[in-house]
């Protein structure tokens, strides 16, 4: 139980750290947020918890493929935000990301990469 609480606290601390940097500097906050810190922490947690190397490697592999269809969101969000407000922009970004993911998974299946 202590281990799970420790994992939560460290992982939550990373998110808080990123948001605090973002308050002070858009560029520095964006840079830190762009670092794959959650993925790195997840890989560390999997390793410490003695998961098989294949599982750890698969996590990194699928994370790469799942990041690609999320990239349009980072262009859509700042474009829509001043036009329609925060919550509608966030919702639209999520919907567009899901559509991009579905289309990307369909295309990647033709190349032998199963994402769904």
URLIN-V127857 format. One record per residue. RES is the residue in one small letter. BURIAL is I if it has 16 or more other C-alpha atoms within 10 Angstrom, else O. Layout:
RES:BURIAL
RES:BURIAL
This chain:
x:O
x:O
x:O
x:O
x:O
x:O
x:O
x:O
x:O
x:O
x:I
x:O
x:O
x:I
x:O
x:O
x:O
x:I
x:I
x:O
x:I
x:I
x:O
x:O
x:O
x:O
x:O
x:O
x:I
x:O
x:O
x:I
x:I
x:O
x:O
x:O
x:O
x:O
x:O
x:O
x:O
x:I
x:I
x:O
x:O
x:I
x:O
x:O
x:O
x:O
x:O
x:O
x:O
x:O
x:O
x:I
x:O
x:O
x:O
x:I
x:O
x:O
x:O
x:O
x:I
x:O
x:O
x:O
x:I
x:I
x:O
x:O
x:I
x:O
x:O
x:I
x:I
x:O
x:O
x:I
x:O
x:O
x:O
x:O
x:O
x:O
x:O
x:O
x:I
x:I
x:O
x:I
x:I
x:O
x:O
x:I
x:I
x:O
x:O
x:I
x:I
x:O
x:O
x:I
x:I
x:O
x:O
x:O
x:O
x:O
x:O
x:O
x:O
x:O
x:O
x:O
